[in-house]
Amino acid sequence: MGSGKKILSVLFVLTGVSATLASCSVADAPPNSPAPVKNVADYYYPLSDVGMQYAYLRTTNIGSDTVRLKMQGNDAMSSAIGNTQCFAADLYKIGAFQSDLFFAVNDSEAYTLGTISCGTLGGYWLDLKTPLTEHLQWTFTTNGSYASITVTATVIHRGLKMKMPSGMTFDDVTEVLYVTNNADTTTKWFARGVGMVYSTSNQSDNYFGSQMKFISEIK
């Protein structure tokens, strides 16, 4: 387990998160990099599973809260990016609806669109891209508060084993680091069959906060 703690400590320094968070989850690197992923949807939210809910503990600049992401399925009213399919989800906070979130996905790409519908290209965040292998990099441009932002994504590890504070363990996790041209950083961990199980960011005012930690799924 020592190698896993060392990996997370390094990454938390990169993302500007306090080293005390390293105890929140432990990831062990696999002895060898697994085969490339050909279908990124396997590591993304179950967007087509209408009614499926994920609970997360979210930390923002004003404190911590519990939020739920409820899948709403294909958003037929919105056009998609390229040949992706558009999906919608509802974000709930303390049992009350907070906002709509939109996603776009196909076998080779997975996008978080946030509150911007699939037909608007300016706000997308390219979460995953094939062939998903260690050290793969891709670059995309998205809109910030005042100007366009260029983001470089790097797959840091594939096939990690990750243990959450609740004791829940994920055996096949992909870790991606995103660095913007103004030095903002975000790291996300995507588990096979689940999607994002953990994220950290030095921008605590976004809807994922400075930390988003998977608690449970609700069917």
VENBEL-V380214 format. One record per residue. N is the residue number from 1. PSI is psi as a letter, one per 30 degrees, with the letter a starting at -180 (999 if undefined). OMEGA is omega in whole degrees, -180 to 180 (* if undefined). BURIAL is b if it has 9 or more other C-alpha atoms within 8 Angstrom, else e. Layout:
N/PSI/OMEGA/BURIAL
N/PSI/OMEGA/BURIAL
This chain:
1/f/-177/e
2/e/-180/e
3/e/180/e
4/e/180/b
5/e/-180/b
6/e/179/e
7/e/-178/b
8/e/-180/b
9/e/179/b
10/e/-177/e
11/e/179/b
12/e/173/b
13/e/-180/b
14/e/-176/e
15/g/177/b
16/g/-179/b
17/k/-178/b
18/k/-179/e
19/f/179/e
20/f/180/e
21/f/-178/b
22/f/-180/b
23/f/-178/e
24/e/179/e
25/k/-177/b
26/k/180/b
27/k/176/b
28/k/178/b
29/k/178/b
30/l/180/b
31/e/178/e
32/k/179/e
33/k/180/b
34/l/-178/e
35/l/179/e
36/k/177/e
37/k/-179/b
38/f/-180/b
39/j/-176/b
40/f/178/b
41/f/178/b
42/f/-178/b
43/g/-177/b
44/l/180/b
45/k/176/b
46/i/-168/b
47/f/-179/b
48/f/-178/b
49/i/-174/b
50/k/179/b
51/f/177/e
52/k/180/b
53/k/174/b
54/k/175/b
55/k/180/b
56/k/167/b
57/j/-176/b
58/k/176/b
59/k/179/b
60/a/-180/b
61/f/179/e
62/g/178/e
63/a/-177/e
64/k/176/e
65/l/176/b
66/k/179/b
67/l/178/b
68/k/176/b
69/j/-176/b
70/k/-177/b
71/k/180/b
72/f/176/b
73/a/-177/b
74/k/177/b
75/i/-173/b
76/f/-178/e
77/f/-176/e
78/k/174/b
79/l/-175/e
80/l/175/b
81/k/179/b
82/b/-179/e
83/g/177/e
84/l/175/b
85/k/-177/b
86/k/178/b
87/l/178/b
88/l/174/b
89/l/177/b
90/k/176/b
91/k/-179/b
92/k/176/b
93/k/-179/b
94/h/175/e
95/f/-178/e
96/k/179/e
97/k/-179/e
98/e/-179/e
99/l/170/e
100/k/172/b
101/k/-178/b
102/k/-179/b
103/l/175/b
104/k/-174/b
105/k/165/b
106/a/-177/b
107/e/-170/e
108/f/-177/b
109/k/176/b
110/k/-175/b
111/k/163/b
112/k/-179/b
113/f/-179/b
114/b/-179/b
115/g/179/e
116/k/-177/b
117/l/-175/b
118/f/-177/b
119/f/-178/e
120/j/-174/e
121/f/-169/e
122/f/-171/e
123/g/-172/b
124/l/175/b
125/j/-176/b
126/j/-175/b
127/e/-173/e
128/l/-179/b
129/k/178/b
130/l/-6/b
131/k/-173/b
132/j/-180/b
133/l/175/b
134/k/178/b
135/f/174/e
136/k/177/b
137/k/171/e
138/l/-178/e
139/k/176/e
140/l/179/b
141/k/-180/b
142/l/-178/b
143/k/172/b
144/a/-179/e
145/e/-174/e
146/f/-176/e
147/l/176/e
148/k/-178/e
149/k/175/b
150/k/-177/b
151/k/173/b
152/k/-180/b
153/k/179/b
154/k/174/b
155/j/-177/b
156/e/-179/b
157/l/173/b
158/k/175/b
159/g/177/b
160/l/168/b
161/k/-173/b
162/k/179/b
163/k/-179/b
164/l/-180/b
165/f/180/e
166/f/-176/e
167/f/178/e
168/k/-178/e
169/k/174/e
170/k/-171/b
171/f/-177/b
172/i/-173/b
173/k/175/b
174/k/-178/b
175/k/-177/b
176/k/176/b
177/k/-180/b
178/k/-180/b
179/k/-180/b
180/l/180/b
181/f/173/e
182/g/171/e
183/g/171/e
184/k/-177/b
185/k/176/b
186/k/173/b
187/k/178/b
188/k/176/b
189/k/-178/b
190/k/180/b
191/k/178/b
192/k/178/b
193/f/-177/b
194/e/-174/b
195/b/-176/b
196/k/179/b
197/f/-178/b
198/k/172/b
199/k/174/b
200/k/-179/b
201/k/174/b
202/g/175/b
203/j/-171/b
204/f/-177/b
205/g/176/b
206/l/-174/e
207/f/172/e
208/f/177/b
209/a/178/b
210/f/178/b
211/k/179/b
212/j/-171/b
213/k/-179/b
214/k/177/b
215/e/-176/b
216/l/172/e
217/k/-177/e
218/j/-178/e
219/999/*/e
